[in-house]
Amino acid sequence: MDHFAGLDVSVKETSICIVDDTGGIVREVKVASEPDALLAVLKSQSYHFKRIGLEAGPLSQWLFSALAEAGLPAICVETRHMRAVLQAQINKTDRNDARGIARMMRAGLYRSVHVKTLRSQKLRMLLTHRKLLQSKAIAIENDLRGTLRNFGLKVGMVGKLKFEARIKELVENLPDLTVLVEIAYCPARAARTDCRTAPALAGYRSGRRGVPAPDDSPRCWAGGGADLSRHRRCAGAL
């Protein structure tokens, strides 16, 4: 007999509902939102799972990868489609949501989504944090330009490499402003330095071999002085 499972995942706990091919509820349980806790229930020899569904969310990639590695037929379901189906329920609880997901798996009424590989997720994290550092550094520099203008000090057109030298030049004869500028610009300098010197970012920017593409395909690898525009286009898919 085939079985179907629905997982309603939250940050701390996950509600699991298992139904058979006739729609009858076989088991309902709530466990911690950890791969080991889920596998302890789903890897039982009593069940022959045909589909196991969970909604796309913050923990879904992590849990999906663990279930797939264990050989379970996990399916990550598109959020808006699942919400539209579950809204038909009268009582909105974790237990009822797990039941609804299990019945969706049994009836085949779901829209699956692609789950990125662990390598792609790491590259996305790298690019996202680099962009965050750059945006914060630019915001601090722009704010510093504005505040110095209140004292008649105009930074003018200057690149990021000569920005710090230009600021020091303007406040050279103003000791009190020098201290304030140093306090204000310190985070921006640290962000700029991290973006330039972090080993992983340095490898990505220089185009050395060893930086994987998001889809793990050779056409997206950048190496040996190759044009990085190919790698950026692939990274843009993230």
Order of alpha helices (4+ residues) and beta strands (2+ residues): beta-beta-beta-alpha-beta-alpha-beta-alpha-alpha-alpha-alpha-alpha-alpha-alpha
